[in-house]
């Protein structure tokens, strides 16, 4: 008959002493394990603990509030249906027709026609364009229903940009996507050092009507803009906080790309987007793109990746 040594576990015929470790098997008493070791080593306890942990983890996942997503992937950020938009434009068109005797309306119409003519045959295209109702409202920038955003195309040193990203990320307001990244700086005046403004313009927007700023040239047949368009829409404005969307469209001989995002900007804050313009972009179109902000391609720092192209959007209160 074989027995196992209570000390080393060696199996041997029944005897008083272990043939392997020499212990007196009849008198040997194993050292009693601490109570906690016995409890935690118990299989039943381990199963119960695992079930309890699974329950609480599940409860945490179900009840955890979803993080605020200020970035939303969408191709054309329009908050109203096409039918509603068309109806609003028809109403605005009717109102302008009734006021056709007003000289301001006549000059505005002439300016719009001139703008359209300037976009043909490879001519430089630069400026701001909005919906008909938005253009009409923009005549009076003191209109309380009109909100102002400052759009800046900037060349930012990598060190400065890294500081922006760190500050934005620490506040939970930075998001890095596949082709570009976005963030919000809550106190922009404190971090505006060491960057160069390539071009800056103010956009005056009524609620729920988009406004676009475009920079570039039309191709030879006048069918497509070679350059960049920034389309902005304000969806709500409460307590000096603007909630809206921005969509950057870049198009050229190499193809087109879109960079959509949403923002929530309190007074004094700024939204920034990185990656809309890269060193490798517009390789075959650069000779045509002589207007701002495309002079950045002549920057040695940008071409050697010491600086980055950044689009900045900040609310303006006067």
C-alpha positions as semicolon CSV with decimal commas, in nm:
position;residue;x (nm);y (nm);z (nm)
1;X;0,000;0,000;0,000
2;X;0,138;0,339;-0,102
3;X;0,113;0,651;0,112
4;X;0,207;1,015;0,045
5;X;0,446;1,205;0,267
6;X;0,253;1,484;0,446
7;X;0,556;1,713;0,412
8;X;0,695;1,667;0,060
9;X;0,420;1,459;-0,104
10;X;0,652;1,172;-0,201
11;X;0,464;0,847;-0,268
12;X;0,610;0,530;-0,115
13;X;0,513;0,204;0,058
14;X;0,383;0,253;0,410
15;X;0,668;0,328;0,654
16;X;0,738;0,554;0,952
17;X;0,993;0,772;0,774
18;X;0,981;0,936;0,432
19;X;1,234;0,792;0,193
20;X;1,280;1,133;0,025
21;X;1,285;1,399;0,301
22;X;1,334;1,171;0,605
23;X;1,050;1,320;0,812
24;X;0,869;1,107;1,068
25;X;0,539;1,078;0,882
26;X;0,348;0,948;1,186
27;X;0,440;1,244;1,410
28;X;0,469;1,522;1,148
29;X;0,198;1,787;1,170
30;X;0,178;2,044;0,886
31;X;0,209;2,406;0,993
32;X;-0,137;2,557;1,014
33;X;-0,194;2,825;0,748
34;X;-0,313;3,174;0,853
35;X;-0,690;3,222;0,852
36;X;-0,684;3,473;0,565
37;X;-0,477;3,235;0,353
38;X;-0,729;2,959;0,416
39;X;-1,019;3,188;0,327
40;X;-0,868;3,332;0,008
41;X;-0,745;2,992;-0,101
42;X;-1,093;2,845;-0,075
43;X;-1,239;2,780;-0,419
44;X;-1,594;2,862;-0,312
45;X;-1,481;3,199;-0,173
46;X;-1,297;3,282;-0,497
47;X;-1,608;3,211;-0,706
48;X;-1,829;3,426;-0,479
49;X;-1,576;3,713;-0,485
50;X;-1,560;3,697;-0,865
51;X;-1,941;3,715;-0,895
52;X;-1,959;4,012;-0,657
53;X;-1,684;4,199;-0,847
54;X;-1,859;4,131;-1,179
55;X;-2,184;4,270;-1,039
56;X;-2,029;4,596;-0,919
57;X;-1,832;4,648;-1,240
58;X;-2,150;4,600;-1,441
59;X;-2,335;4,849;-1,222
60;X;-2,055;5,104;-1,267
61;X;-2,061;5,069;-1,646
62;X;-2,439;5,105;-1,661
63;X;-2,459;5,405;-1,429
64;X;-2,141;5,589;-1,534
65;X;-2,232;5,918;-1,707
66;X;-2,122;5,931;-2,068
67;X;-1,831;6,171;-2,131
68;X;-1,922;6,490;-2,314
69;X;-1,847;6,445;-2,680
70;X;-1,777;6,780;-2,841
71;X;-1,662;6,612;-3,162
72;X;-1,914;6,452;-3,393
73;X;-1,830;6,296;-3,727
74;X;-2,063;6,441;-3,983
75;X;-2,002;6,552;-4,339
76;X;-2,226;6,857;-4,358
77;X;-2,333;6,993;-4,018
78;X;-2,681;7,132;-4,095
79;X;-2,930;7,136;-3,808
80;X;-3,243;7,193;-4,016
81;X;-3,404;6,986;-4,284
82;X;-3,365;7,092;-4,645
83;X;-3,733;7,178;-4,673
84;X;-3,717;7,412;-4,372
85;X;-3,401;7,576;-4,505
86;X;-3,555;7,635;-4,847
87;X;-3,868;7,781;-4,690
88;X;-3,659;8,022;-4,483
89;X;-3,460;8,133;-4,785
90;X;-3,778;8,189;-4,987
91;X;-3,918;8,402;-4,702
92;X;-3,599;8,605;-4,685
93;X;-3,600;8,646;-5,064
94;X;-3,958;8,776;-5,051
95;X;-3,870;9,028;-4,780
96;X;-3,577;9,160;-4,981
97;X;-3,792;9,194;-5,290
98;X;-4,035;9,417;-5,099
99;X;-3,743;9,638;-4,993
100;X;-3,582;9,653;-5,338
101;X;-3,595;10,033;-5,334
102;X;-3,344;10,039;-5,049
103;X;-3,002;10,135;-5,185
104;X;-2,821;9,906;-4,941
105;X;-3,005;9,608;-5,084
106;X;-2,911;9,713;-5,436
107;X;-2,542;9,749;-5,350
108;X;-2,547;9,413;-5,172
109;X;-2,698;9,244;-5,478
110;X;-2,434;9,402;-5,701
111;X;-2,158;9,288;-5,465
112;X;-2,289;8,931;-5,462
113;X;-2,293;8,924;-5,843
114;X;-1,937;9,054;-5,852
115;X;-1,833;8,782;-5,608
116;X;-1,974;8,511;-5,832
117;X;-1,793;8,649;-6,136
118;X;-1,463;8,660;-5,946
119;X;-1,479;8,284;-5,882
120;X;-1,444;8,184;-6,250
121;X;-1,149;8,102;-6,472
122;X;-0,887;8,034;-6,203
123;X;-0,923;8,373;-6,035
124;X;-0,840;8,404;-5,667
125;X;-1,133;8,322;-5,438
126;X;-1,129;8,459;-5,088
127;X;-1,394;8,585;-4,851
128;X;-1,706;8,496;-4,657
129;X;-2,029;8,358;-4,794
130;X;-2,347;8,269;-4,606
131;X;-2,711;8,180;-4,663
132;X;-2,929;8,460;-4,802
133;X;-3,089;8,531;-4,465
134;X;-2,747;8,524;-4,300
135;X;-2,602;8,775;-4,546
136;X;-2,900;9,006;-4,492
137;X;-2,859;8,989;-4,114
138;X;-2,484;9,048;-4,139
139;X;-2,546;9,402;-4,267
140;X;-2,604;9,510;-3,909
141;X;-2,330;9,359;-3,693
142;X;-2,486;9,522;-3,385
143;X;-2,796;9,304;-3,420
144;X;-2,836;9,129;-3,079
145;X;-2,940;8,811;-3,262
146;X;-2,609;8,807;-3,447
147;X;-2,309;8,630;-3,294
148;X;-1,947;8,691;-3,384
149;X;-1,668;8,437;-3,410
150;X;-1,307;8,519;-3,492
151;X;-1,156;8,270;-3,738
152;X;-0,777;8,256;-3,748
153;X;-0,545;8,051;-3,966
154;X;-0,222;8,023;-3,767
155;X;0,128;7,879;-3,783
156;X;0,200;7,747;-3,435
157;X;0,537;7,617;-3,308
158;X;0,526;7,254;-3,201
159;X;0,628;7,348;-2,844
160;X;0,337;7,592;-2,812
161;X;0,095;7,347;-2,967
162;X;0,202;7,073;-2,727
163;X;0,130;7,311;-2,440
164;X;-0,219;7,379;-2,580
165;X;-0,286;7,008;-2,617
166;X;-0,170;6,938;-2,260
167;X;-0,395;7,211;-2,116
168;X;-0,693;7,103;-2,327
169;X;-0,643;6,736;-2,248
170;X;-0,613;6,799;-1,873
171;X;-0,955;6,969;-1,886
172;X;-1,105;6,673;-2,077
173;X;-1,158;6,892;-2,385
174;X;-0,914;6,736;-2,633
175;X;-0,982;6,461;-2,882
176;X;-0,745;6,304;-3,132
177;X;-0,902;6,146;-3,440
178;X;-0,747;5,950;-3,726
179;X;-0,659;6,241;-3,956
180;X;-0,689;6,542;-3,728
181;X;-0,733;6,651;-3,369
182;X;-0,939;6,916;-3,192
183;X;-0,939;7,084;-2,854
184;X;-1,075;7,371;-2,650
185;X;-0,870;7,613;-2,438
186;X;-1,079;7,762;-2,160
187;X;-0,864;8,076;-2,112
188;X;-0,712;8,149;-2,450
189;X;-0,555;8,485;-2,360
190;X;-0,310;8,310;-2,129
191;X;-0,170;8,086;-2,405
192;X;-0,165;8,307;-2,713
193;X;0,212;8,356;-2,712
194;X;0,448;8,242;-2,986
195;X;0,226;8,181;-3,286
196;X;0,191;8,362;-3,616
197;X;-0,146;8,460;-3,760
198;X;-0,155;8,382;-4,132
199;X;-0,499;8,537;-4,174
200;X;-0,780;8,638;-3,941
201;X;-1,141;8,730;-4,011
202;X;-1,463;8,780;-3,818
203;X;-1,773;8,578;-3,902
204;X;-2,114;8,722;-3,803
205;X;-2,373;8,447;-3,769
206;X;-2,743;8,435;-3,675
207;X;-2,862;8,120;-3,502
208;X;-2,904;7,804;-3,712
209;X;-2,779;7,962;-4,035
210;X;-2,439;7,852;-4,164
211;X;-2,167;8,084;-4,286
212;X;-1,863;7,983;-4,492
213;X;-1,518;8,135;-4,532
214;X;-1,330;8,018;-4,839
215;X;-0,968;8,062;-4,946
216;X;-0,820;7,943;-5,277
217;X;-0,879;7,954;-5,653
218;X;-1,127;7,796;-5,889
219;X;-1,000;7,533;-6,129
220;X;-0,980;7,608;-6,499
221;X;-1,339;7,513;-6,579
222;X;-1,473;7,698;-6,273
223;X;-1,641;7,388;-6,131
224;X;-1,443;7,337;-5,810
225;X;-1,258;7,541;-5,553
226;X;-0,894;7,446;-5,505
227;X;-0,826;7,543;-5,148
228;X;-1,009;7,540;-4,819
229;X;-1,360;7,619;-4,697
230;X;-1,454;7,668;-4,332
231;X;-1,827;7,635;-4,269
232;X;-1,953;7,745;-3,926
233;X;-2,300;7,731;-3,769
234;X;-2,418;7,856;-3,428
235;X;-2,690;7,633;-3,283
236;X;-2,747;7,802;-2,947
237;X;-2,616;8,096;-2,744
238;X;-2,687;8,095;-2,370
239;X;-2,502;8,269;-2,085
240;X;-2,227;8,389;-2,318
241;X;-2,162;8,034;-2,438
242;X;-2,182;7,949;-2,807
243;X;-2,270;7,595;-2,909
244;X;-2,223;7,510;-3,274
245;X;-2,044;7,313;-3,543
246;X;-1,752;7,369;-3,776
247;X;-1,670;7,179;-4,093
248;X;-1,343;7,232;-4,279
249;X;-1,341;7,112;-4,641
250;X;-1,010;7,089;-4,827
251;X;-1,012;7,016;-5,199
252;X;-0,744;6,997;-5,469
253;X;-0,600;6,787;-5,746
254;X;-0,513;6,515;-5,494
255;X;-0,875;6,484;-5,379
256;X;-1,098;6,626;-5,107
257;X;-1,111;6,583;-4,731
258;X;-1,355;6,698;-4,462
259;X;-1,282;6,773;-4,097
260;X;-1,613;6,811;-3,906
261;X;-1,642;6,895;-3,539
262;X;-1,869;7,050;-3,277
263;X;-1,777;7,309;-3,017
264;X;-1,903;7,465;-2,696
265;X;-1,726;7,795;-2,637
266;X;-1,775;8,008;-2,324
267;X;-1,652;8,367;-2,328
268;X;-1,272;8,379;-2,331
269;X;-1,226;8,027;-2,467
270;X;-1,107;7,909;-2,808
271;X;-1,150;7,602;-3,026
272;X;-0,851;7,476;-3,224
273;X;-0,815;7,214;-3,497
274;X;-0,485;7,058;-3,604
275;X;-0,419;6,860;-3,923
276;X;-0,636;7,033;-4,183
277;X;-0,327;7,145;-4,375
278;X;-0,019;6,923;-4,387
279;X;0,322;6,944;-4,550
280;X;0,227;6,690;-4,815
281;X;-0,097;6,866;-4,922
282;X;-0,151;7,054;-5,253
283;X;0,172;6,922;-5,405
284;X;0,062;7,004;-5,763
285;X;-0,147;7,312;-5,679
286;X;0,092;7,525;-5,476
287;X;0,185;7,758;-5,762
288;X;-0,182;7,864;-5,780
289;X;-0,229;7,906;-5,404
290;X;-0,049;8,235;-5,345
291;X;-0,309;8,387;-5,107
292;X;-0,324;8,346;-4,729
293;X;-0,311;8,109;-4,550
294;X;-0,125;7,903;-4,808
295;X;0,192;8,113;-4,772
296;X;0,265;7,866;-4,495
297;X;0,410;7,635;-4,763
298;X;0,693;7,888;-4,798
299;X;0,776;7,858;-4,428
300;X;1,092;7,658;-4,369
301;X;0,977;7,579;-4,015
302;X;0,647;7,435;-4,142
303;X;0,814;7,232;-4,416
304;X;1,058;7,085;-4,162
305;X;0,768;7,016;-3,921
306;X;0,884;7,259;-3,653
307;X;0,546;7,433;-3,675
308;X;0,190;7,320;-3,745
309;X;-0,106;7,472;-3,929
310;X;-0,385;7,535;-3,679
311;X;-0,737;7,672;-3,728
312;X;-0,858;7,875;-3,428
313;X;-1,214;7,980;-3,354
314;X;-1,295;8,220;-3,068
315;X;-1,616;8,398;-2,965
316;X;-1,607;8,776;-2,979
317;X;-1,803;8,994;-2,738
318;X;-1,804;9,372;-2,784
